[in-house]
Amino acid sequence: GYIEKTFAVQNVGTDLTLEVVPTGKIAYVSNRDGKANIYSSNYDGSEEKKLTDGKGQISEYVIKDNLVYFYSDRDSIKGSSGYIVSQIYTVPINGGTIKKISDLKGRTLVSGNVYKNEQVFLKDGYVVVRILPENYEYYETNGSEQLEKLVSLEVRKLDGTLLSTIKNFGHGKFFSQESSLFKPYREIGVLGVDPTNNSVVTSLSYSPDSINNPYISEYYIQKLSPSGSIKETKVASYSYSMYLSSNTENIFFNTYNEADGRNMEYVYNFASGKTKVATDKASGGNYLALSGNTLLGIKTYDQKKNIHSFDLLGNSVSPVTSLDKVSSFGILNSNTLLLVNDT
């Protein structure tokens, strides 16, 4: 059947997606019977169990505390907008009852033109709820004070338990002119959550003169605290290929540098407030944060694709493989990688 990513484990001929738990179990997705289901087994493929019942699509899954958490539209639950909204479910790694633990609404109108939208970080165990205006120039609320009270970020557990609320995004407040309301923010993209205090890492697009120059923007990478404090850096232009280290202190990103006339890769450290040039010698993607200060990624040098390790503190890049055609990889444990090399 169809497997999202394949890894040969101990040469037993079983293709598996990479999800490993300390008890010695692995979980994987297969549609061998015509429908996508989650299965579990031992490392060698023995004691295989079918955990789900073929309902709906499984868009993502992780293993935590011997439970498989998965994101699915299996119950065809419609949100306030009328569209089907996937929910978060759990099932024991050894098989058992499937339980729905979330009550996600998707995109929901709160007031006027202000929308609530939920972003699921299943692997990290969080849902970030963005309560932000849908239209970035005009609003149908009663006034700017009402709008200020509505706009926020909420950090919640997967089951909906509220962990923190963030109100301060910096860079201006909402203001009105005649009968129309304006705001300086163009886009607030959520990148991740700092588990130490439930701060949220974001990318912010900001228009300092929303009325006279509404399409001229400034760009920031931020860490927003529930206490209202902000750590941020201004970047040259819109950032993409952004990867957050596992301790959320370092962020690796790509942006266009007008001075050099090319795309450049950078690393920003929230603790020091410093930005460093990473490398402009390679193109690549599929990055994976290994630890707080190390980033692994598939990089292309001279048309050869290998895994490289990028040291966020030492600002150095080192090759990990010399296979030249690596297409994907995953971390089995602190000492072992599983990878696919195209032949």
PLY file of the C-alpha trace (Angstrom):
ply
format ascii 1.0
element vertex 343
property float x
property float y
property float z
element edge 342
property int vertex1
property int vertex2
end_header
0.00 0.00 0.00
0.89 3.65 -0.16
3.36 4.80 2.48
4.02 8.51 3.02
7.74 8.04 3.74
9.54 4.71 3.62
12.33 3.41 5.83
13.76 -0.11 5.84
14.05 -1.22 9.47
16.47 -4.07 10.29
16.14 -5.37 6.72
12.87 -7.16 7.46
11.23 -5.80 4.34
8.64 -3.70 6.17
8.18 -0.11 4.99
7.43 2.25 7.84
6.86 5.91 8.50
9.22 7.06 11.22
7.51 7.24 14.59
9.22 5.49 17.51
8.28 5.22 21.20
10.47 4.09 24.12
8.44 0.92 24.64
9.82 -0.45 21.38
6.74 0.20 19.27
6.53 1.98 15.94
3.48 3.41 14.17
2.91 3.85 10.46
0.22 4.60 7.90
-0.79 2.20 5.15
-3.73 1.91 2.73
-3.19 -1.77 2.01
-6.97 -2.40 2.22
-7.89 0.65 0.15
-8.27 3.05 3.08
-5.58 4.86 5.04
-5.15 3.45 8.54
-2.63 3.72 11.37
-0.88 0.50 12.37
1.58 -0.29 15.17
4.09 -3.09 15.60
7.42 -3.97 17.15
10.61 -2.81 15.41
10.85 -6.08 13.48
7.24 -5.88 12.27
5.87 -8.47 14.70
2.68 -8.05 16.74
1.21 -5.69 14.17
-2.11 -4.09 15.11
-4.54 -1.98 13.11
-5.40 1.03 15.28
-7.99 2.90 13.19
-11.08 1.87 11.26
-10.65 3.48 7.85
-12.89 6.48 8.47
-11.86 9.78 6.85
-8.40 11.07 6.00
-5.45 11.05 8.41
-3.47 14.20 7.73
-0.93 13.95 10.56
-0.08 11.77 13.57
2.43 11.58 16.43
3.10 9.31 19.41
3.12 10.64 22.98
3.03 8.60 26.21
2.08 5.40 24.33
-0.90 7.12 22.72
-1.15 7.87 19.00
-2.50 11.38 18.44
-3.87 11.92 14.97
-5.54 14.74 13.06
-8.47 13.59 10.94
-11.81 14.53 9.36
-13.20 11.07 10.24
-16.40 12.41 11.84
-17.18 15.02 9.14
-17.67 17.71 11.79
-18.61 21.07 10.31
-17.36 24.33 11.78
-19.24 27.62 11.95
-18.23 28.41 8.36
-19.98 25.27 7.11
-16.79 23.49 6.09
-15.62 20.19 7.58
-13.01 20.77 10.29
-10.52 18.02 11.18
-10.29 17.14 14.87
-7.61 15.64 17.13
-8.06 12.03 18.24
-6.13 9.53 20.37
-5.82 5.75 20.30
-3.53 3.55 22.47
-0.35 2.34 20.73
-1.40 -1.26 21.46
-4.95 -0.72 20.19
-8.14 0.34 21.90
-10.85 2.99 21.89
-10.49 6.00 19.59
-11.30 9.22 21.45
-11.91 12.72 20.09
-10.13 15.20 22.38
-10.53 18.50 20.51
-13.41 20.79 19.65
-11.85 22.78 16.82
-14.12 25.22 14.99
-11.83 26.10 12.10
-12.29 29.64 10.83
-15.08 31.32 12.78
-16.47 34.86 12.61
-16.16 36.47 16.05
-17.40 40.01 15.48
-17.66 42.18 12.41
-14.70 41.20 10.25
-12.69 39.60 13.07
-12.05 35.86 12.61
-10.85 33.07 14.87
-8.56 30.52 13.25
-6.92 27.48 14.88
-3.43 26.27 13.96
-2.55 22.77 15.18
1.01 21.89 16.24
0.32 18.21 16.82
3.94 17.14 17.35
4.54 19.80 20.00
1.18 19.29 21.72
-0.30 22.76 21.12
-3.10 24.51 19.31
-2.59 28.24 18.67
-5.81 30.16 18.15
-5.42 33.36 16.14
-8.15 35.96 16.70
-7.30 38.48 14.00
-9.05 40.67 11.42
-9.76 38.98 8.11
-9.63 42.26 6.19
-6.55 44.39 6.83
-8.05 47.81 6.11
-11.74 48.04 6.91
-13.69 46.67 9.84
-17.33 46.46 10.75
-16.86 46.79 14.49
-18.15 49.61 16.65
-14.76 51.19 17.28
-11.02 50.70 17.64
-11.27 49.96 21.38
-13.60 47.04 20.68
-11.21 45.74 18.02
-8.25 45.96 20.40
-10.03 43.72 22.91
-10.81 41.10 20.28
-7.40 40.62 18.67
-5.15 38.05 20.41
-3.29 34.75 20.27
-4.31 31.88 22.55
-2.06 28.92 23.33
-4.02 25.79 24.21
-3.32 22.12 24.83
-4.58 19.66 22.25
-7.67 19.09 24.38
-8.46 22.82 24.42
-7.10 23.73 27.88
-6.01 27.40 27.81
-2.31 27.92 28.64
-1.72 31.57 27.76
-3.20 34.61 26.00
-1.11 37.12 24.07
-2.35 40.62 23.31
0.74 42.68 22.50
2.20 42.36 18.99
4.07 45.68 19.06
4.34 48.19 16.22
1.32 50.35 16.59
-2.24 50.20 17.79
-5.49 50.16 15.92
-6.78 53.57 14.98
-9.73 55.04 13.09
-10.25 57.71 10.46
-13.79 58.92 9.79
-16.03 55.84 9.57
-13.30 53.33 8.66
-10.96 51.46 10.96
-7.37 50.70 10.01
-4.61 48.57 11.46
-0.86 48.38 10.78
-0.54 44.58 10.73
-0.63 42.80 7.38
0.05 39.25 8.49
0.91 37.39 11.70
2.27 33.93 10.96
2.62 31.52 13.90
5.83 29.43 13.80
5.83 27.67 17.14
5.39 27.77 20.92
8.05 28.13 23.62
7.01 25.55 26.25
8.88 27.28 29.09
6.36 30.13 29.32
3.95 29.47 26.40
5.31 32.37 24.37
4.59 32.29 20.64
7.16 32.70 17.86
5.73 34.63 14.91
6.62 36.28 11.64
5.03 39.72 11.39
4.31 41.78 8.30
3.66 45.37 9.37
2.60 48.48 7.45
3.73 51.55 9.41
1.61 53.93 7.30
-1.54 51.92 6.65
-3.55 54.85 5.25
-1.12 56.58 2.90
1.11 53.63 1.97
-0.93 50.51 2.71
1.22 48.16 0.59
4.63 49.13 1.95
5.53 46.70 4.69
8.23 46.03 7.25
9.00 42.48 8.40
9.89 41.10 11.82
10.54 37.77 13.51
9.20 37.83 17.06
8.80 35.93 20.28
5.68 37.24 22.01
5.27 36.64 25.73
1.97 36.42 27.63
3.44 39.08 29.96
3.53 41.51 27.03
7.29 41.49 26.42
8.58 41.13 22.86
11.90 39.84 21.52
12.28 40.54 17.82
14.50 41.29 14.87
13.72 43.26 11.74
14.44 41.40 8.49
15.10 42.77 5.02
12.01 41.35 3.31
9.45 38.57 3.55
11.01 35.51 5.21
10.43 31.93 4.13
11.92 28.47 4.77
11.84 29.30 8.48
12.90 26.58 10.93
12.75 26.89 14.68
15.25 25.07 16.90
13.80 22.55 19.33
14.45 24.90 22.26
12.80 27.79 20.29
15.85 30.04 20.93
17.21 29.99 17.37
15.43 30.50 14.09
16.90 29.71 10.67
15.34 31.61 7.75
15.78 32.68 4.15
15.09 36.18 2.88
15.99 38.42 -0.06
18.92 40.74 0.59
18.57 43.82 -1.61
22.14 44.96 -0.92
23.56 41.72 -2.34
20.74 41.16 -4.80
20.22 37.54 -3.75
18.51 35.28 -1.28
20.48 34.70 1.91
20.12 32.31 4.85
20.34 33.69 8.39
20.14 32.55 11.99
18.61 34.75 14.69
19.06 34.07 18.41
16.30 35.41 20.66
18.47 35.39 23.79
21.33 37.45 22.36
19.24 39.45 19.89
21.88 38.84 17.21
21.47 37.76 13.59
24.20 35.88 11.72
24.59 35.00 8.05
24.31 31.24 7.74
25.44 30.11 4.29
24.87 31.19 0.70
26.79 28.29 -0.85
23.90 25.90 -1.14
20.23 25.60 -1.82
18.18 23.20 0.19
15.28 22.39 2.42
13.82 19.61 4.54
15.45 20.96 7.66
14.95 19.26 10.99
15.90 20.74 14.37
18.05 18.18 16.15
18.74 20.16 19.31
18.86 23.69 20.58
21.98 24.59 18.62
22.09 22.10 15.75
20.03 21.97 12.58
20.10 19.08 10.13
19.11 19.60 6.53
19.37 18.22 3.03
21.63 20.65 1.16
22.61 20.71 -2.50
26.27 21.37 -3.29
27.38 20.97 -6.91
24.14 19.12 -7.72
24.85 16.54 -4.98
22.23 16.19 -2.24
23.49 15.18 1.18
22.55 15.71 4.81
24.51 18.50 6.43
24.70 19.66 10.03
24.50 23.37 10.69
25.96 24.62 13.98
23.84 27.59 15.06
26.44 28.80 17.58
29.62 28.18 15.60
27.96 29.21 12.33
29.51 26.30 10.44
28.20 23.65 8.06
29.50 20.06 8.07
28.55 17.11 5.82
26.91 14.12 7.50
26.49 11.86 4.46
28.30 11.41 1.13
25.58 9.50 -0.70
24.81 12.42 -3.08
21.11 11.61 -3.69
19.46 11.87 -0.27
15.77 12.73 -0.65
14.42 12.48 2.93
15.49 11.57 6.44
14.32 11.21 10.01
15.83 10.88 13.48
15.62 7.45 15.12
17.48 8.47 18.28
20.30 10.80 19.35
22.88 8.72 17.47
21.00 7.31 14.48
19.40 8.70 11.33
17.15 6.84 8.92
17.28 8.18 5.37
16.21 7.59 1.80
18.85 7.77 -0.92
17.51 7.77 -4.50
19.26 5.41 -6.90
0 1
1 2
2 3
3 4
4 5
5 6
6 7
7 8
8 9
9 10
10 11
11 12
12 13
13 14
14 15
15 16
16 17
17 18
18 19
19 20
20 21
21 22
22 23
23 24
24 25
25 26
26 27
27 28
28 29
29 30
30 31
31 32
32 33
33 34
34 35
35 36
36 37
37 38
38 39
39 40
40 41
41 42
42 43
43 44
44 45
45 46
46 47
47 48
48 49
49 50
50 51
51 52
52 53
53 54
54 55
55 56
56 57
57 58
58 59
59 60
60 61
61 62
62 63
63 64
64 65
65 66
66 67
67 68
68 69
69 70
70 71
71 72
72 73
73 74
74 75
75 76
76 77
77 78
78 79
79 80
80 81
81 82
82 83
83 84
84 85
85 86
86 87
87 88
88 89
89 90
90 91
91 92
92 93
93 94
94 95
95 96
96 97
97 98
98 99
99 100
100 101
101 102
102 103
103 104
104 105
105 106
106 107
107 108
108 109
109 110
110 111
111 112
112 113
113 114
114 115
115 116
116 117
117 118
118 119
119 120
120 121
121 122
122 123
123 124
124 125
125 126
126 127
127 128
128 129
129 130
130 131
131 132
132 133
133 134
134 135
135 136
136 137
137 138
138 139
139 140
140 141
141 142
142 143
143 144
144 145
145 146
146 147
147 148
148 149
149 150
150 151
151 152
152 153
153 154
154 155
155 156
156 157
157 158
158 159
159 160
160 161
161 162
162 163
163 164
164 165
165 166
166 167
167 168
168 169
169 170
170 171
171 172
172 173
173 174
174 175
175 176
176 177
177 178
178 179
179 180
180 181
181 182
182 183
183 184
184 185
185 186
186 187
187 188
188 189
189 190
190 191
191 192
192 193
193 194
194 195
195 196
196 197
197 198
198 199
199 200
200 201
201 202
202 203
203 204
204 205
205 206
206 207
207 208
208 209
209 210
210 211
211 212
212 213
213 214
214 215
215 216
216 217
217 218
218 219
219 220
220 221
221 222
222 223
223 224
224 225
225 226
226 227
227 228
228 229
229 230
230 231
231 232
232 233
233 234
234 235
235 236
236 237
237 238
238 239
239 240
240 241
241 242
242 243
243 244
244 245
245 246
246 247
247 248
248 249
249 250
250 251
251 252
252 253
253 254
254 255
255 256
256 257
257 258
258 259
259 260
260 261
261 262
262 263
263 264
264 265
265 266
266 267
267 268
268 269
269 270
270 271
271 272
272 273
273 274
274 275
275 276
276 277
277 278
278 279
279 280
280 281
281 282
282 283
283 284
284 285
285 286
286 287
287 288
288 289
289 290
290 291
291 292
292 293
293 294
294 295
295 296
296 297
297 298
298 299
299 300
300 301
301 302
302 303
303 304
304 305
305 306
306 307
307 308
308 309
309 310
310 311
311 312
312 313
313 314
314 315
315 316
316 317
317 318
318 319
319 320
320 321
321 322
322 323
323 324
324 325
325 326
326 327
327 328
328 329
329 330
330 331
331 332
332 333
333 334
334 335
335 336
336 337
337 338
338 339
339 340
340 341
341 342
